[in-house]
Amino acid sequence: MKTNINRGYFFALTSAVFLSTTAVFIRYLTQTFHIPPLMLAFWRDVFVVCTLAPVLGVGQPSLLKVDRKHIPYLIAYGFVLAVFNSLWTLSVAINGAAVATVMVYCSAGFTVVLGRWLLKESLNWAKITAVIISLAGCALVSGAFEPGAWTIQSSGILTGILTGVLAGLCYASYSLMGRSASQRGLNPWTTLVYTFGFATLFLLGVNLAGGGRLPGSVNPAGDFLWLGNAWGGWGILLLLAAVPTLAGFGLYNVSLSFLPSSVANLIATLEPVFTTVTARIFLGERLKTVQILGGLMILGSVILIRIYENGQSSKITRSGELHGVAK
C-alpha cells in the first residue's frame, strides 16, 4: 500500500512539473502568432489525440478498445475537460492571469469536499489545513496579493467571479472523474485518448458556435487554420500537445490510480511554483521574495499530507501486526 502511495506522489509531482511548462508554450504562441486561445485549445487537443492514438495503436492496441458501457461516461468526461479548458481561457481573458490562477486552484477545496461526498474519500484536519495553506500559497505565487491584480471592470465583476469559480469546479470535477474512471477499471491512457478525443469535438463546436463572440473564439470558420504556413508555430503547438499536455494530463490520470482525487489535486497546486521557476529560466521573470514564500507554503501543504498519510499507514501496519500476534 505504501509503495502505491509513493508511486502516486511521484506521478502527481512529475505531472505538475510537465503541466507547469504549458504556460511558456502558450505565451509564446499567443504573443508571437496571436492565435486565439480557444482555437489554440482546440488544436492542442487535436494534436494530443493524433500523437497518443498512433502510439497506443502500435505499442498496445488493446488500450484503444473500450467497452460500450463506458462510452457515455467518457463522453461526459470529455465534455468536462472541454468546459474546463474553455472556462479557464475565459477566466484569464476576463480576470487576468493572477486572479484566474488563484480561482482555478479553489479546485483543491472543491475536490476535498466533493471527493468526500461523491467518492467517500476521507476528510480530515490535515486535508482541510493543507487546502487553506495551498490556496494562500497560490495567491502569493500568482501575484494576486498585489492590489492591481484585482482590478476588474465593474460591469464584469460578477461574470469574472462566476467564470473563475466555475473553472475551479470543473478542474475538481475532472480530478474526481479521473479517480472514478480508475475505479471503473479504465486504463489511464485509454481514458486520456478518449476524453481528449471527445473534448476536441466539443471545442470544435464551441469555436463554431462562438463565431468570434466568445473571447478567444474565431470568426469566420476559415480561421481554423490560423497559423497558415507558419510551420514554426505548428511545430511549437505540436510540441505543446506532445510533451506538457500529454505527459502532464497522462501522468495526472495515472496518479489518480494510486491516490485519492483530493490528494492528487493538492499536489497539483505545486504547478504555479514550477511555472514561476520555468518563467524565470526561459522568460527571464524574476522571483519575488513573497513568491518564494508562497511556493514554500504550497510545498509545505503537500508535505503535511504526506506526513499525515505516513503516520496513518504506520498505524495500520502496527495494528495488523498486533492483530496477527494476538491470533
MOLIN-V113610 format. One record per pair of residues at least 4 apart in sequence whose ideal C-beta (glycine too) atoms are under 6 Angstrom apart, sorted by the first residue. I is the first residue (numbers start at 0). GAP is how many residues later the second one is. Records with the same first field share a line. If there is no record, write none. Layout:
I=GAP  GAP
This chain:
1=311
3=254
6=251
7=247  250  251
10=240  243  244
11=243  252  255
13=237
14=233  236  237
15=252  254  255  258
16=257
17=226  229  230
18=225  229  252
19=251  254  255  258
20=223  257
21=4  222
22=4  252
23=254  258
24=215
26=4
27=4
28=4  6  207
32=194  200
34=4  5  191
35=180  182
36=52  179
37=51  169  178  179
38=179  187
40=44  162
41=161  165
42=194
43=196  197  201
44=151  154  155
45=154
46=4  191  194
47=148  193  197  198
48=4  147  148
50=191
51=141
52=140
54=4
55=4  7  8
56=4  7
62=124  126  127
65=4  124
69=4
73=120
74=123
76=100  118
77=117  120  121
78=123
79=93  94
80=93  114  118
81=117  120  121
82=4  87
83=86  87  90
85=120
86=4  76  79  80  83
87=79
88=127
89=73  125
90=4  9  72  73  76
91=5  8
92=122
93=62  66  69
94=4  5  65  69
97=44  45  46  51
98=45  50
99=64
100=41  171
101=36  37  40  42
102=61  62  65
103=63  64  67
104=33  164
105=62
106=4  61  64  65  158
107=23  26  157  158  161
108=22
109=4  59  62
110=4  61  64  150  151  154
111=15  19  150
113=4  58  62
114=4  6  146  147
115=5  7
120=139  141
124=4
125=178  179  182
126=135
129=4  136  171  174  175
132=164  168
133=132  135  164  167
135=161
136=157  160  161
137=4  131  134
138=5  6
139=5  150  153  154
140=131  132  135  150  153  154
141=130
142=6
143=5
151=4  5  8
155=4
161=4
174=86  90
175=85
177=75  78
178=77  82
180=5  10
181=74  75
185=4  5
187=65  66
190=4  62
191=58  61
194=4
204=4
205=4
206=10  11
209=4  7
210=8
211=5  7
217=5
226=6  7
237=4
238=4
240=4
241=4
242=4
243=4
245=4
246=4
254=4  9
255=8
258=4  5
260=4
262=42
266=35
268=29
269=28
270=4
272=22  25
275=15
277=4
278=4  6
279=5  7
286=4  5
